[in-house]
C-alpha cells in the first residue's frame, strides 16, 4: 500500500511539471522506440518495446530475466541478452514481438548481460563466463544466418568477469569493461573480492589486445560504458570494498589519454551508494548521464568541463539513453522521465510509459 501511495504521489508531482511530454518527440517525427527488459507484478519476465508516446509495440514473455538489448543494423530484430548468470538470450522481431530464437549459451558458459553486433550485420559478440575456470572472460562469437544466430567461436577479453562490451566509433575496435569478479555457474556470489582484477580493455575483433588499463582501487569493478562519437569512453563502476571507503564510480578515457577518474564531487559519490547502473553519452550536447539506483539518484555532467548539470532524486533509477534533446530514464519503482537538456536549466517531463519494474538498461531506436 505504501509503495502504491508513493508511486501515485510521484506521478502527481511529475504531472505538475510536465510540458507536453511525448508531443516533443512527435514534433521530431515518429516517436522513438524504447527497448528494455521488464517484469510484471508477479515476477514474470518480458522483453518489451514501447514508443515514447506510450504506445506498446510488444511485450513478449521470456523465461529468464534480460539485461541489455542490441538491435541489428539492417534487419528489424534485436537480441535481449540474459542477465548474469542467465543461459538464454532472445532474438525478437521488433515489428510485433515474435520470438524468433531462444539463443542458449554453450556448455560451461553463461551470459554476462551485454553484446554488440558488427556494423556489417553478420557477427555478434556477447560477454560470457567460462565456468570451468570461473571468471575467465570471453566474447562468444555468433554468426547471423538470416534471422538466426549460430555459435562460431570465442575470444578472450583479456580479463576476468567481463560485463559490458561496446564499439569505438570506427566500428572495428571493441571496448570491454572487465568487472574483475569471479563467479561460478548459476551464481552471483563473488569468489575473489580479495583479489579482484577489473580492467578496461581495447581489442580488435580477432582478439588482439590493444590496451589494458586499471583504476587505482582493485575492488572497483568496471561495469558499464558510454562511448562518445569522438571516441571518448566513460565507464561506471561498482565498488565492492568497505562501505566507509571513498570510491571513484565514474571514470573516463579520452582519445590518446589514460583511463582516469572523472572528477565527481565527494557528496555525489557518497549519494551513489558505491553502485552505478547505466551510463549514456550525448555526443551532440557533450553530456554524460549516470543512474545510481541504490542511492535513488540521477546525474548529468558536462563531458568536457565536468560541470554538474543535474543531480536529482529518482527512485530506483534504471536505464538511461540519449535522444535528440536530452535523456530518457526508466525506473524500477516510479515513472519514466525525459530530461530536456537544451536549456541551462534541465527540465524533467514524465513519459506515458508503464511505471516501475524496469530493468537496469534500455536501448533507443529512431
C-alpha positions in Angstrom: 0.0 0.0 0.0 2.8 2.4 0.9 4.6 1.8 -2.4 1.4 2.4 -4.4 0.8 5.6 -2.5 4.3 6.7 -3.1 4.0 6.0 -6.8 0.8 7.9 -7.0 2.3 10.9 -5.2 5.3 10.8 -7.5 3.1 10.7 -10.6 1.1 13.7 -9.3 4.3 15.7 -8.7 5.7 14.8 -12.1 2.4 15.8 -13.7 2.7 19.2 -12.2 5.9 19.9 -14.2 5.0 18.3 -17.5 5.4 20.4 -20.6 3.5 18.3 -23.0 5.6 15.1 -22.6 5.7 12.9 -25.7 4.4 15.7 -28.0 8.0 16.9 -28.2 9.0 13.6 -29.7 6.1 13.7 -32.2 7.3 17.1 -33.5 10.5 15.4 -34.4 8.8 12.7 -36.4 7.9 9.2 -35.4 8.3 8.6 -31.6 11.5 6.7 -30.8 11.2 3.0 -29.9 12.4 2.1 -26.4 13.5 -1.5 -25.9 14.1 -2.9 -22.4 13.5 -5.8 -20.1 10.7 -5.5 -17.6 8.9 -7.7 -15.0 5.2 -7.7 -14.1 3.8 -7.6 -10.6 4.0 -11.4 -10.3 7.7 -11.5 -11.2 7.3 -12.8 -14.8 9.9 -11.6 -17.3 9.2 -9.7 -20.5 11.1 -8.3 -23.5 9.2 -5.1 -24.3 9.1 -2.4 -26.9 7.3 0.9 -26.4 7.2 4.1 -28.3 8.0 7.1 -26.2 4.5 8.4 -26.8 3.3 5.4 -24.7 2.2 3.1 -27.5 3.1 -0.5 -26.7 4.6 -2.3 -29.7 5.1 -5.6 -28.0 5.6 -7.3 -24.6 6.9 -10.8 -25.1 7.1 -13.1 -22.1 10.5 -14.8 -21.7 11.8 -17.5 -19.4 14.8 -15.7 -18.0 15.4 -12.1 -16.9 17.2 -10.0 -19.6 19.6 -7.1 -19.2 20.8 -5.1 -22.2 19.5 -5.1 -25.8 21.2 -4.7 -29.1 19.5 -4.2 -32.5 20.6 -5.4 -35.9 21.8 -2.6 -38.2 19.6 -3.5 -41.1 17.0 -6.1 -40.0 14.0 -5.3 -37.7 15.3 -7.7 -35.0 17.1 -7.3 -31.6 18.7 -9.6 -29.1 17.6 -9.2 -25.5 20.6 -10.5 -23.6 20.3 -12.6 -20.5 21.3 -11.1 -17.2 24.2 -12.8 -15.4 24.2 -15.8 -14.9 21.5 -16.4 -17.5 21.8 -19.1 -20.2 19.2 -17.9 -22.6 19.0 -14.7 -24.7 16.1 -13.9 -27.0 16.1 -12.8 -30.6 12.9 -10.7 -31.1 11.1 -9.3 -34.2 10.7 -5.6 -33.4 7.6 -5.3 -35.6 5.4 -7.5 -33.4 7.5 -9.1 -30.7 7.6 -12.5 -32.2 10.3 -14.7 -30.5 12.5 -15.7 -33.4 15.0 -17.7 -31.5 16.0 -18.6 -27.9 19.8 -18.5 -28.0 21.3 -20.9 -25.5 24.8 -20.4 -24.1 27.3 -23.0 -24.9 28.1 -25.8 -22.3 30.1 -24.4 -19.3 29.3 -20.9 -20.3 26.7 -18.2 -19.3 25.9 -14.7 -20.5 27.0 -11.6 -18.7 24.2 -9.3 -19.9 25.7 -7.5 -22.9 26.5 -7.9 -26.5 27.3 -5.9 -29.7 26.6 -6.5 -33.4 29.2 -5.7 -36.0 28.2 -2.9 -38.5 28.1 -5.5 -41.4 25.3 -7.3 -39.6 27.0 -10.7 -39.8 28.6 -11.0 -36.4 27.6 -10.7 -32.8 29.9 -10.7 -29.8 28.5 -11.4 -26.3 30.3 -11.2 -22.9 30.4 -14.7 -21.3 31.9 -16.6 -18.4 33.9 -19.7 -18.6 32.6 -21.7 -15.6 35.3 -24.3 -15.9 37.8 -21.5 -15.0 35.3 -19.2 -13.2 35.6 -15.6 -14.3 37.8 -16.2 -17.3 36.4 -13.5 -19.6 35.2 -14.5 -23.1 33.4 -12.9 -26.0 31.1 -15.6 -27.5 31.2 -15.1 -31.3 28.0 -15.7 -33.2 27.2 -15.5 -36.9 23.8 -14.4 -38.3 22.2 -16.9 -40.7 19.2 -14.9 -41.8 17.2 -14.2 -38.6 19.0 -16.8 -36.5 22.3 -16.8 -34.7 24.8 -19.7 -34.9 27.7 -20.0 -32.4 31.0 -19.6 -34.3 33.7 -19.5 -31.6 35.0 -17.4 -28.7 37.8 -15.0 -27.9 39.4 -13.8 -24.7 38.5 -10.5 -23.2 42.0 -10.4 -21.5 40.4 -10.2 -18.1 38.0 -11.5 -15.5 34.3 -11.2 -15.4 33.5 -9.1 -18.5 30.4 -7.1 -18.2 29.6 -4.5 -21.0 31.2 -4.6 -24.4 30.9 -1.6 -26.9 32.4 -0.4 -30.1 34.6 2.6 -30.6 33.3 4.9 -33.4 35.4 3.0 -36.0 33.1 0.1 -35.7 36.0 -2.3 -35.5 37.6 -1.8 -32.1 36.0 -3.4 -29.1 35.9 -1.9 -25.7 35.4 -4.3 -22.8 34.6 -3.5 -19.2 36.1 -6.4 -17.3 34.5 -6.4 -13.9 37.3 -8.4 -12.3 35.0 -10.6 -10.3 35.0 -14.4 -10.4 31.6 -16.2 -10.2 30.7 -19.8 -10.7 27.9 -21.3 -12.8 24.4 -20.3 -11.8 25.7 -18.0 -9.2 26.1 -14.3 -8.5 28.3 -14.9 -5.4 31.7 -13.2 -5.7 34.6 -15.6 -5.2 37.6 -13.3 -5.2 36.9 -10.0 -3.5 40.3 -10.0 -2.0 41.9 -10.5 -5.4 39.8 -8.6 -7.9 41.2 -7.7 -11.3 39.0 -5.1 -13.0 40.2 -3.5 -16.2 39.2 -1.5 -19.3 40.4 -3.3 -22.5 40.6 -2.2 -26.1 40.9 -5.1 -28.5 40.5 -6.0 -32.2 37.7 -8.3 -33.4 40.2 -11.1 -33.8 41.1 -10.9 -30.1 44.3 -8.9 -30.4 44.9 -6.9 -27.3 45.4 -3.2 -28.0 45.5 -1.8 -24.4 44.5 -2.8 -20.9 44.2 -0.2 -18.1 43.1 -0.2 -14.5 42.0 2.2 -11.8 43.8 2.7 -8.5 41.3 0.7 -6.4 41.4 -3.0 -7.2 37.9 -3.5 -5.6 36.3 -1.0 -8.0 34.6 -3.2 -10.6 34.5 -1.6 -14.1 30.9 -2.4 -15.3 29.2 -0.1 -17.8 30.2 2.0 -20.8 29.2 5.1 -22.7 31.0 6.0 -25.9 31.1 9.4 -27.5 31.3 10.0 -31.2 34.9 11.3 -30.8 36.0 8.1 -29.1 35.8 9.3 -25.5 35.0 6.3 -23.2 33.1 6.8 -20.0 32.8 3.9 -17.5 30.6 3.4 -14.5 31.9 1.3 -11.6 30.6 -0.8 -8.7 32.7 -0.7 -5.5 33.0 -4.0 -3.7 35.1 -2.7 -0.8 34.2 -1.4 2.7 31.3 1.0 2.9 33.3 3.7 4.6 35.9 3.9 1.8 35.7 6.6 -0.9 35.5 5.1 -4.4 35.7 6.6 -7.9 32.5 5.5 -9.5 32.8 7.3 -12.8 36.0 7.2 -15.0 36.9 8.4 -18.4 39.4 7.6 -21.2 39.7 10.4 -23.8 41.3 9.6 -27.1 45.0 9.1 -26.7 44.9 9.6 -23.0 44.9 7.3 -19.9 41.9 5.8 -18.1 41.4 8.1 -15.1 38.6 9.0 -12.6 36.1 11.6 -13.9 36.0 14.5 -11.4 32.9 13.8 -9.3 32.3 15.7 -6.0 32.5 13.7 -2.8 28.9 14.5 -2.0 27.7 12.9 -5.2 30.0 9.9 -4.8 28.5 9.3 -1.4 25.0 9.6 -2.7 25.6 6.8 -5.2 25.9 4.1 -2.5 29.0 2.6 -4.2 26.9 1.5 -7.2 26.2 2.7 -10.7 23.8 1.1 -13.2 23.7 2.7 -16.6 25.9 5.3 -18.4 24.9 7.2 -21.5 26.8 9.9 -23.5 25.0 12.6 -25.6 27.7 13.4 -28.2 26.0 16.4 -29.7 25.2 18.1 -26.4 28.5 16.9 -24.9 26.8 15.4 -21.8 27.2 12.2 -19.8 24.4 10.7 -17.7 24.5 8.2 -14.9 21.9 6.2 -12.9 22.6 5.2 -9.3 19.6 3.1 -8.2 20.8 2.2 -4.7 21.2 5.9 -4.0 18.0 6.8 -5.9 19.9 9.5 -7.8 20.2 10.5 -11.4 23.2 12.7 -12.6 24.2 14.6 -15.7 27.6 16.3 -16.2 29.2 18.3 -18.9 31.5 15.8 -20.6 34.3 18.4 -21.2 34.2 20.5 -18.1 32.8 18.0 -15.6 30.3 20.7 -14.5 27.3 19.2 -12.8 24.2 19.8 -14.9 21.8 17.7 -12.9 21.7 15.9 -9.5 18.2 14.8 -9.0 16.3 12.2 -6.9 14.8 9.4 -8.9 13.5 6.2 -7.2 15.4 3.1 -8.3 16.5 4.8 -11.5 17.4 2.2 -14.0 18.2 2.6 -17.8 19.3 5.8 -19.5 19.6 6.6 -23.1 20.2 9.7 -25.3 17.5 11.2 -27.6 17.7 14.3 -29.7 17.3 16.9 -27.0 18.3 15.0 -23.8 18.0 11.7 -22.0 15.3 9.2 -21.3 15.4 7.4 -17.9 13.4 4.4 -16.7 12.8 3.4 -13.1 12.2 0.2 -11.1 9.7 2.0 -8.9 8.4 5.2 -10.4 7.6 7.0 -13.6 9.9 7.0 -16.7 11.1 10.5 -17.5 12.6 12.6 -20.3 15.1 15.3 -19.3 15.2 18.2 -21.8 18.8 19.3 -21.8 18.6 22.1 -24.4 18.5 24.9 -21.9 20.7 25.8 -18.9 18.1 24.6 -16.5 17.2 21.0 -17.3 13.5 20.2 -17.3 12.0 16.8 -16.3 8.9 15.5 -18.1 7.0 12.3 -17.2 6.5 9.8 -20.1 3.3 7.9 -20.8 5.1 4.6 -20.1 4.2 2.0 -17.5 5.6 2.9 -14.1 8.1 0.7 -12.3 9.6 -2.8 -12.8 12.1 -1.7 -15.5 15.5 -3.4 -15.7 18.8 -1.5 -15.5 19.2 -0.9 -19.2 17.3 0.5 -22.1 18.0 0.8 -25.8 16.5 3.6 -28.0 15.9 3.4 -31.8 14.5 6.1 -34.1 
